[in-house]
Every structure is written in structure tokens, then in C-alpha cells.
């Protein structure tokens, strides 16, 4: 649902620990720190994470703490050319 209906924003990738990604983002002046289990989405994560320059986040406007950076049909992980890994642009 978040991938289809969530509002998009910019985030900063803070850390990656095994199957968890940690990221921060700001909505209406409030900063959020969140994590997401990506264990079932590993095929969408590039091997070389050093190429990541920016991260897109999708969140629910009524509950901004509910957020994702990766889904089955959407990726907020961007390379240096700011295109999403699956060829979608923001």
C-alpha cells in the first residue's frame, strides 16, 4: 500500500546491517529515523552500496513514521545518476 499510495520524499541512508536498512527523513519539520527489513527484497539491492547517493522514501501522510525505501514494485534506492534501480524516475 505504501508503494502505491504513499507520499514520496527524500531520505538519507544511515546504515545497512545484514537485512535491515536504517534511514532518516523529515516531514513538516519533524525528523524521523526508521528501519526496514529487506530480507525478501535482496534481489533489488545493488551489491555495491557505495554507489548510493540518495534515497527516496514513501510514507503515509497521516502517519509519517510508517515508511519504506524499497518494495516489490518500487525502489527508492538511487545511483549517482539519480535513476531508480528498476528504471523508474521520481
C-alpha positions in Angstrom: 0.0 0.0 0.0 2.8 2.4 0.8 4.5 1.9 -2.6 1.2 2.6 -4.4 -0.3 5.4 -2.2 2.4 6.8 -0.1 3.7 10.3 -0.4 7.3 10.5 -1.7 10.1 12.4 0.0 13.9 12.4 0.3 15.8 10.4 2.9 19.3 9.7 4.0 20.6 6.1 4.2 22.2 5.9 7.6 23.3 2.3 7.9 22.8 -1.2 6.5 23.1 -4.1 8.8 22.6 -7.5 7.2 18.9 -7.4 6.2 18.0 -4.1 7.8 18.3 -0.6 6.3 18.2 2.4 8.5 17.2 5.8 7.1 16.2 9.3 8.2 13.8 11.8 6.6 11.9 14.9 7.5 8.2 15.6 7.2 6.8 19.1 8.0 9.9 19.9 10.1 9.8 16.6 12.1 12.8 14.3 11.6 12.1 10.5 11.6 14.5 7.6 11.8 13.2 4.3 10.6 14.4 0.9 9.6 13.1 -1.7 7.1 13.7 -5.4 6.8 14.7 -6.0 3.2 15.5 -9.7 3.5 12.7 -10.6 1.0 13.8 -7.9 -1.4 17.6 -8.7 -1.7 17.5 -9.0 -5.5 16.6 -5.3 -5.7 19.6 -4.2 -3.6 22.8 -3.5 -5.5 25.9 -5.4 -4.5 27.9 -2.2 -4.3 26.0 0.1 -1.9 28.8 2.7 -2.1 27.1 3.9 -5.4 24.1 5.1 -3.5 23.9 8.9 -3.4 20.3 9.5 -2.4 17.3 7.5 -1.1 13.6 8.1 -1.8 11.1 7.3 0.9 7.4 6.7 0.8 5.3 7.4 3.9 1.7 7.8 4.9 0.8 11.5 5.3 -1.4 10.7 8.3 1.3 8.6 9.9 4.7 9.7 8.6 6.5 7.2 10.8 5.1 4.4 8.6 7.6 4.4 5.8 9.6 2.3 3.3 12.5 2.8 0.9 12.0 -0.5 -1.0 9.1 -2.6 -2.1 8.4 -5.4 -4.6 7.4 -2.9 -7.3 9.1 0.3 -6.2 12.6 1.3 -5.2 13.8 4.5 -3.5 17.4 3.4 -3.8 19.1 5.7 -6.4 22.6 5.6 -8.0 24.7 8.5 -9.0 22.5 9.4 -12.0 19.5 9.6 -9.6 17.5 7.0 -11.6 15.9 4.3 -9.5 17.4 0.8 -9.8 14.4 -0.5 -11.7 14.5 2.3 -14.3 11.8 4.4 -12.7 12.3 8.1 -12.2 11.0 10.1 -9.3 
